[in-house]
Structure formats: C-alpha cells, structure tokens
Amino acid sequence: MCRIRPTLILIGIAALLAQAQKPGKLAGLSEDRSREAYTLELSRLVTALQKNPWSTRPTGTEVLIRYLVDRDAAGKPLGAQQPDILFKVTEADRSFITTQVDKGRMISREFFVKDQGGLDLPQQRFDQEPAQTELKIDGVNLACLRGESTWHEWSDRGPSSRVTRQWVLASHPSIVLRQEVAESHGWEVTSARVNKRIGEREFQCVEIRKWLRFYHKGPNDSVTTQYLCPEVPGHVAEEIERLFKVQKGRRSSAPYQLVHQRVVELKIPN
C-alpha cells in the first residue's frame, strides 16, 4: 500500500487555502450561478404567462375578484366601491362568463377563450440588428437585446408611423422583458419574486408595470401594476391602476383616481 507523506498533505491544504483566499473569483462564480438560476426561473414564469390565460381551465372553474377602495393621505377615497366580479368557465377551452350584481341587478357577459391573450411575444422582425444592453430586475443584471420595429400606416389624415421597441433576454430571445410603443404606452417586468395569497394558498407572481398616456380634458397617465401568476385562471392575481394628471409634460405626484382589484377566491374542479 502506498503511503502519503505528511508534507504532501500540508502542500495540498495550503493550495486549498490559497484558492479560498480568492474571494473575487468565488464571488464571481456564485453570482454567475445565481444569475443563471434566476434567468431560468424568470423564463419559466414569463413563458407560461405568454400563453392563453384561460386555456385548459376546466369547466366550472370560478375566480372571484373584489374591488378595494384605497384612500389618499388625507383619508379621501380614490375610487368608488364596486361590486365583486365572478368569472366562471362555462365550457373548457371555449367560453367563460363574468357576473356582477349591481343594485340588485345581475349583469352577465360571455367571452370566448380563443380571444384571450397572454404577455406579448417578440417581434418577428426588427429594422436593424438588435443592440446588446442590460436590464436590472430584482437586483440581477440580465443581458438583453434591444430591437426596434417601425410600422407605417395610412389614413385620411395621411401617412404616419409608429416605433415599437422591445427588450428580450439574450439567452432566451422568446422572453420579452420590456416593450414601448410610440412613446405612448408600454410595459415591463419589474420583479419575479412576489408572492400573493389567495385563500390558504400562496402563488409566485411576476410583477408587471404598464403605462399609457390618454387624453381627457388634457393629458393623463395611467400606470398599472399587475401581479401575474400562471396558476391563476386569467393570470391576474391583483391589479392596481393609478390615474395621474399631466401638466406641462410633468406627471402629478399623487393619483387622482385608483382602481384596485384582487382575486379573493378560487374554485378549480379536480
């Protein structure tokens, strides 16, 4: 049997200690692994959210949404109380209805599953080769590609064009993380580490921020925060829309109206 001399053991230990004294290298490896794990989890969630939010939901599935009334710093309500909305799948992969009871009057509407869409998919073409860039989400720097597509339109007022900008994951180009359309509206992923409780269950959600400029007695901004979960029928676990006045190109510091809705009950047949 071959014996290992103590001096060789000491040399081996010294080499290991020397490697351990390189924190930059070890930290870099740890950071790379953490980024890779985060990217895979983010990709899994966004891919699921790009699919039809009502597809494959069984007949009889119910989602109860409640409107919450938020108040400003002075205690003034920022919205009116609204009745709950019940979503119910009437035929799997075909249709669902919404029902509200307002002042004793029941209002129902039917929707077709095939008409519902998930998060935006990447553009099929870009004007030029997408540029390399980064987006920071949840403190993680993600390598992205930024591309632009110009769309030309003609109407009675003459020709016009609009530019759509998209940021996609460099390692997973099918994953859109941010989109802007014609400087007027868009959306972006702001977090993938939000949990929302519905009943006794907690759901992992992706936080999305949407914005839209519209005109009603002057310019206004709508800023909506959504918490989307692939496991929730309809995908939206909670949504908060804030409306702001815009004066001289600047948005007001506080919203003049707020619409807050949240899923409070789920019934999914086995």
Backbone torsions as a table, in degrees:
resi	resn	phi	psi	omega
1	MET	NA	137.1	-179.1
2	CYS	-83.1	133.1	179.7
3	ARG	-102.3	137.3	177.7
4	ILE	-91.4	125.0	-178.2
5	ARG	-71.7	145.1	179.3
6	PRO	-54.8	-35.0	-179.0
7	THR	-62.8	-36.9	178.7
8	LEU	-67.0	-37.6	177.4
9	ILE	-62.7	-43.8	179.5
10	LEU	-62.9	-39.7	178.7
11	ILE	-62.6	-42.1	179.5
12	GLY	-62.8	-42.8	178.4
13	ILE	-63.4	-41.3	179.7
14	ALA	-61.6	-38.6	180.0
15	ALA	-66.3	-40.8	177.9
16	LEU	-64.1	-40.9	178.1
17	LEU	-63.5	-38.3	179.4
18	ALA	-63.3	-40.2	178.4
19	GLN	-66.0	-39.2	-179.0
20	ALA	-66.5	-20.6	-179.0
21	GLN	-86.1	14.1	176.0
22	LYS	-110.2	73.9	-174.8
23	PRO	-63.2	-31.9	-179.0
24	GLY	-62.0	-43.7	-179.3
25	LYS	-66.7	-46.3	179.9
26	LEU	-64.7	-41.3	179.1
27	ALA	-63.8	-37.5	178.9
28	GLY	-64.4	-42.5	178.2
29	LEU	-63.6	-43.0	179.6
30	SER	-63.6	-41.6	-179.9
31	GLU	-65.1	-41.4	178.9
32	ASP	-62.3	-43.7	179.8
33	ARG	-65.5	-40.0	179.1
34	SER	-64.5	-42.9	178.8
35	ARG	-63.7	-40.8	179.9
36	GLU	-64.4	-43.4	179.4
37	ALA	-64.4	-41.9	179.5
38	TYR	-64.5	-42.9	-179.8
39	THR	-61.0	-42.4	179.5
40	LEU	-64.3	-42.3	-179.8
41	GLU	-67.5	-43.2	177.9
42	LEU	-61.3	-43.0	-179.9
43	SER	-63.1	-40.6	179.7
44	ARG	-61.6	-45.4	-177.7
45	LEU	-67.9	-46.8	-177.1
46	VAL	-67.0	-38.8	177.2
47	THR	-57.9	-43.3	179.2
48	ALA	-66.4	-34.9	-178.8
49	LEU	-77.3	-13.8	175.5
50	GLN	-78.2	-12.2	-178.5
51	LYS	-85.6	164.9	178.5
52	ASN	-57.9	123.0	-174.4
53	PRO	-71.0	-12.3	-179.7
54	TRP	-114.0	-1.9	179.2
55	SER	-68.6	143.0	178.0
56	THR	69.5	3.2	177.4
57	ARG	-75.4	128.7	-174.8
58	PRO	-69.3	154.4	175.5
59	THR	-56.6	135.5	-179.1
60	GLY	96.3	-7.4	177.2
61	THR	-60.4	134.5	179.8
62	GLU	-128.2	139.4	176.4
63	VAL	-130.5	119.0	179.8
64	LEU	-102.5	122.4	-178.6
65	ILE	-111.1	131.9	-179.6
66	ARG	-114.7	138.7	175.2
67	TYR	-90.3	132.0	179.3
68	LEU	-109.3	143.5	179.3
69	VAL	-101.8	112.2	176.7
70	ASP	-93.5	157.8	-177.8
71	ARG	-125.4	155.6	177.9
72	ASP	-83.0	-174.6	-175.6
73	ALA	-62.4	-26.5	-179.1
74	ALA	-89.4	0.2	179.3
75	GLY	90.1	3.7	-179.4
76	LYS	-78.4	130.4	179.3
77	PRO	-64.8	138.8	-178.5
78	LEU	-96.4	5.4	178.3
79	GLY	-166.8	164.6	-179.9
80	ALA	-90.3	150.8	175.9
81	GLN	-66.0	133.5	179.8
82	GLN	-125.2	151.5	-179.6
83	PRO	-70.4	154.5	176.9
84	ASP	-59.7	154.4	173.7
85	ILE	-117.1	128.9	176.3
86	LEU	-106.2	120.7	172.9
87	PHE	-96.2	132.4	179.6
88	LYS	-139.6	128.1	177.2
89	VAL	-77.4	116.8	-178.8
90	THR	-90.6	-27.9	175.7
91	GLU	-151.0	118.7	-175.3
92	ALA	-53.5	133.4	177.6
93	ASP	62.7	13.8	177.2
94	ARG	-127.5	-54.7	-173.4
95	SER	-152.3	156.8	171.0
96	PHE	-145.3	161.6	-179.3
97	ILE	-125.0	155.9	170.5
98	THR	-115.0	141.2	-178.9
99	THR	-133.2	131.6	173.7
100	GLN	-129.9	144.6	173.7
101	VAL	-113.0	109.4	-176.3
102	ASP	-119.2	114.4	-179.7
103	LYS	54.5	42.9	177.3
104	GLY	80.8	-1.8	-178.6
105	ARG	-106.9	125.3	-179.8
106	MET	-87.4	130.8	178.9
107	ILE	-122.3	122.5	-179.8
108	SER	-123.8	143.4	177.5
109	ARG	-134.7	143.9	179.7
110	GLU	-106.8	142.1	178.2
111	PHE	-132.3	150.9	178.1
112	PHE	-98.7	135.2	-178.2
113	VAL	-59.1	-39.1	-176.0
114	LYS	-62.9	-19.5	-178.1
115	ASP	-88.1	-4.1	-175.7
116	GLN	-91.5	141.8	-178.4
117	GLY	-127.1	157.4	177.8
118	GLY	-98.0	-155.4	177.6
119	LEU	-63.0	154.3	-177.3
120	ASP	-61.2	144.0	174.0
121	LEU	-91.7	163.0	179.9
122	PRO	-65.9	150.8	176.9
123	GLN	-62.4	147.5	179.7
124	GLN	-77.9	-21.7	179.2
125	ARG	-146.2	153.0	173.5
126	PHE	-125.7	153.1	-179.3
127	ASP	-63.0	-38.2	-179.2
128	GLN	-137.8	173.3	176.7
129	GLU	-60.5	127.3	-179.4
130	PRO	-56.9	144.6	-179.1
131	ALA	-92.3	146.6	177.6
132	GLN	-76.9	137.7	179.2
133	THR	-156.6	-172.9	179.0
134	GLU	-136.3	149.3	168.9
135	LEU	-125.4	141.8	179.3
136	LYS	-107.5	118.2	179.3
137	ILE	-130.5	128.7	-178.5
138	ASP	56.1	32.8	178.9
139	GLY	77.9	5.0	-179.0
140	VAL	-106.1	126.3	176.5
141	ASN	-82.2	120.7	-176.0
142	LEU	-113.0	127.6	176.7
143	ALA	-70.1	127.7	-176.2
144	CYS	-132.3	167.1	172.1
145	LEU	-118.9	130.6	-178.9
146	ARG	-111.3	121.2	-178.9
147	GLY	-127.6	157.2	179.0
148	GLU	-125.2	141.1	175.2
149	SER	-128.1	130.4	179.0
150	THR	-104.9	128.7	-179.8
151	TRP	-116.6	128.1	-178.2
152	HIS	-100.8	139.0	-178.1
153	GLU	-132.1	150.7	177.7
154	TRP	-129.5	136.9	179.2
155	SER	-147.2	-173.9	178.9
156	ASP	-61.8	-24.2	-179.4
157	ARG	-85.0	-4.6	179.8
158	GLY	110.1	-177.7	-178.4
159	PRO	-73.5	150.3	175.9
160	SER	-150.2	169.4	178.8
161	SER	-145.9	156.2	175.6
162	ARG	-137.1	147.4	-177.0
163	VAL	-112.2	129.3	175.3
164	THR	-108.9	126.2	177.8
165	ARG	-111.5	136.6	178.5
166	GLN	-131.9	144.0	172.3
167	TRP	-114.4	119.4	179.2
168	VAL	-119.2	154.9	177.2
169	LEU	-64.7	130.5	-179.5
170	ALA	-63.3	-38.2	-178.2
171	SER	-81.8	-18.8	178.8
172	HIS	-138.4	80.2	-173.3
173	PRO	-62.8	-10.6	177.4
174	SER	-81.0	-7.8	-176.0
175	ILE	-98.9	112.3	177.1
176	VAL	-90.5	128.0	-179.9
177	LEU	-107.8	-18.6	179.8
178	ARG	-157.1	143.8	176.7
179	GLN	-145.8	136.3	176.1
180	GLU	-127.4	137.1	179.6
181	VAL	-124.2	115.4	171.6
182	ALA	52.0	31.8	176.6
183	GLU	63.1	5.6	-174.3
184	SER	-109.6	-28.2	179.1
185	HIS	-155.4	163.8	-178.8
186	GLY	174.4	-172.6	178.7
187	TRP	-157.3	161.9	178.4
188	GLU	-153.8	150.6	172.4
189	VAL	-79.4	126.5	-179.5
190	THR	-112.0	-16.1	176.7
191	SER	-167.3	151.9	172.9
192	ALA	-125.1	18.0	-175.6
193	ARG	-125.7	46.0	179.4
194	VAL	-116.0	131.9	175.8
195	ASN	-110.1	137.6	176.8
196	LYS	-125.4	135.8	-179.0
197	ARG	-97.0	130.4	173.0
198	ILE	-125.6	111.9	-174.6
199	GLY	65.3	-124.2	-179.1
200	GLU	-96.9	-0.1	-176.3
201	ARG	-107.5	148.7	172.1
202	GLU	-108.7	139.5	-178.4
203	PHE	-122.4	136.2	174.8
204	GLN	-78.6	129.1	-174.7
205	CYS	-122.7	157.1	169.1
206	VAL	-103.1	127.5	178.6
207	GLU	-88.6	126.4	-178.7
208	ILE	-119.5	135.6	172.8
209	ARG	-112.2	125.5	178.2
210	LYS	-115.1	150.3	176.7
211	TRP	-141.1	149.6	-178.2
212	LEU	-152.8	131.9	173.1
213	ARG	-100.6	128.1	177.4
214	PHE	-134.9	168.7	-174.2
215	TYR	-122.8	118.9	174.2
216	HIS	-149.4	105.3	-172.5
217	LYS	56.1	44.5	-177.1
218	GLY	107.9	174.7	-178.3
219	PRO	-72.5	142.5	176.6
220	ASN	-136.1	153.3	174.7
221	ASP	-116.4	132.7	170.6
222	SER	-105.7	123.1	178.2
223	VAL	-121.7	116.8	-174.5
224	THR	-117.9	131.6	172.9
225	THR	-106.9	123.4	178.6
226	GLN	-117.3	144.9	173.9
227	TYR	-115.5	106.6	-172.3
228	LEU	-105.2	135.4	179.7
229	CYS	-133.2	126.1	-179.7
230	PRO	-60.2	-28.0	-176.8
231	GLU	-78.6	-16.2	-178.1
232	VAL	-89.5	123.9	176.1
233	PRO	-56.6	128.3	-174.2
234	GLY	90.2	-14.4	176.6
235	HIS	73.2	-26.8	-173.2
236	VAL	-88.6	111.0	176.5
237	ALA	-85.4	-31.8	179.2
238	GLU	-158.4	148.1	-180.0
239	GLU	-146.4	134.5	178.7
240	ILE	-129.9	114.8	178.3
241	GLU	-108.2	127.5	178.5
242	ARG	-115.8	135.1	179.4
243	LEU	-110.5	130.9	-177.2
244	PHE	-124.5	146.3	169.5
245	LYS	-80.9	148.0	177.3
246	VAL	-121.6	121.4	179.0
247	GLN	-127.9	128.8	-179.4
248	LYS	53.8	38.3	176.9
249	GLY	80.0	1.0	-177.9
250	ARG	-115.2	134.8	179.0
251	ARG	-78.0	140.6	177.4
252	SER	-62.4	153.9	-175.7
253	SER	-72.8	-24.8	-178.1
254	ALA	-129.2	146.9	179.3
255	PRO	-73.5	150.0	174.8
256	TYR	-94.3	-12.8	176.8
257	GLN	-151.6	148.1	-179.3
258	LEU	-142.7	130.0	177.1
259	VAL	-116.8	117.7	-173.1
260	HIS	-123.2	119.3	177.6
261	GLN	-131.3	148.1	-174.4
262	ARG	-146.8	141.0	173.6
263	VAL	-73.3	125.7	-177.8
264	VAL	-113.7	-13.3	-179.3
265	GLU	-154.9	137.7	176.1
266	LEU	-124.6	138.1	172.1
267	LYS	-131.9	110.1	-179.0
268	ILE	-120.4	112.1	-179.7
269	PRO	-60.0	144.9	177.3
270	ASN	-73.8	NA	NA
